């Protein structure tokens, strides 16, 4: 399949033109469009294949609450402690309901039901409300399940929440994404540079040794310093990953303070083209999928 046709299939999926397909057929088409190879759901071997299998066969009612960026907070507080939860400044169903006068000078708006619906304000005097409104309202109309078939997003009510901006010097905080298989940590994927529009990812094992999992052109030569309270982060990850074949636990570490970010049950939705095929196979071997 040529690249133009594959790109067209991605657009069709994103705009709902492939909604008539069953979940299985939809994922087969989208997998080929993203990965340029066929999806084997009968005998999945790679990480990306097994994620697709999990989407279809490992749907848990509880995961809807865990994926809801608002509803998950009290549950997380009861498991890991209130001190690790970013406070909620407000929750609304429509952008027009937000009273910006009651928000602090720095805050973050995000949608509770999808991935990517985010607007950051580091100075209310220059905050572009119209741009934020357009982005948030577009996200409110989107059902992330439709484009990804990640079942946990299907029934989350679309809402907007505001949180304090936790970055330092107006810079978005580094994002520590802990990738786990069968309840055990494999690697930490550190995301830097979101605020400048081109994030870079660095992989480390739990001993903070750099590992190369991506295509060479995506790897940076510099290093990320190990957080001083890394042991606290590991403890949280171990608590949250229990009982899951695959989970990504996102945490922030700002000025020595650890914050819970979110849980992701299907890293990159199983369409990760940044990792090498060798990594795809290696991660797949670590996933004990009961097919």
PyMOL commands that set and color helices and strands:
alter all, ss='L'
color gray80, all
select helices_A, chain A and resi 3-14+23-35+47-57+61-67+72-80+82-84+95-97+100-102+124-126+129-140+144-148+151-153+194-196+216-218+230-241+267-270+277-286
alter helices_A, ss='H'
color red, helices_A
select strands_A, chain A and resi 88-92+107-111+118-121+160-164+175-181+184-192+200-204+210-211+246-254+257-264
alter strands_A, ss='S'
color yellow, strands_A
deselect
rebuild
show_as cartoon
